[in-house]
Amino acid sequence: MNQTQTTELTVTGMNCGHCVSSVTEELSEVEGVRSVRVDLNKDGASPVYVDSEGPLDLEAAKAAVAEAGYTVTS
């Protein structure tokens, strides 16, 4: 059984609940992702915590965030 791993991403451009919903929805579709939590920072970069089964596919995660219209900065 795989252990859950949490990866922190920093996402820029989110400033409302709809933004959070869009990013959460796209990241939830990445293979292995179990849950997504966003600490919205309306004035800058927001930390996004992704719980996944095993290592997160960072390129897929970045593509998912881009699909939602935002940018992963770290």
C-alpha positions in Angstrom: 0.0 0.0 0.0 1.3 3.4 -1.0 1.8 6.0 1.7 0.2 9.4 1.2 2.7 12.2 0.4 2.0 15.9 0.6 3.5 18.2 -1.9 3.4 22.0 -1.5 3.0 24.1 -4.7 3.0 27.9 -4.8 0.4 29.2 -7.2 0.0 32.8 -8.4 -3.1 34.6 -9.8 -5.8 33.1 -7.5 -7.9 35.8 -5.8 -11.3 34.2 -5.0 -13.2 31.0 -4.2 -13.9 30.3 -7.9 -10.1 30.4 -8.5 -9.6 27.9 -5.7 -12.4 25.6 -7.1 -10.8 25.7 -10.6 -7.3 24.8 -9.4 -8.7 22.1 -7.0 -10.8 20.5 -9.7 -7.9 20.4 -12.2 -5.4 19.1 -9.7 -7.9 16.4 -8.5 -7.8 14.9 -12.0 -4.0 14.3 -11.9 -3.3 10.6 -11.4 -2.7 9.6 -7.8 -4.1 12.8 -6.3 -6.2 12.1 -3.2 -7.0 15.6 -2.0 -6.1 19.3 -2.5 -6.1 22.1 0.0 -5.6 25.8 -0.9 -4.7 28.6 1.5 -5.9 31.5 -0.5 -3.7 34.6 -0.4 -5.6 37.2 -2.4 -2.6 39.5 -2.5 0.0 37.2 -3.9 1.1 33.6 -4.1 -1.1 30.9 -2.5 0.2 27.7 -1.0 -1.5 24.6 -2.4 -1.1 21.3 -0.6 -1.6 18.2 -2.8 -1.9 14.8 -1.1 -1.1 11.9 -3.4 -0.4 8.2 -3.5 3.4 8.2 -3.8 5.4 11.0 -5.5 3.3 13.7 -7.3 3.9 14.1 -11.0 5.1 17.7 -10.8 4.8 18.3 -14.6 1.3 17.0 -14.6 0.4 19.1 -11.6 1.9 22.2 -13.3 0.0 21.5 -16.5 -3.3 21.1 -14.4 -2.8 24.4 -12.7 -2.0 26.0 -16.1 -5.2 24.5 -17.5 -7.1 26.3 -14.7 -5.5 29.5 -15.8 -2.8 30.0 -13.1 0.9 29.5 -12.6 3.0 27.3 -10.3 6.0 29.4 -9.2 7.6 26.7 -7.0 
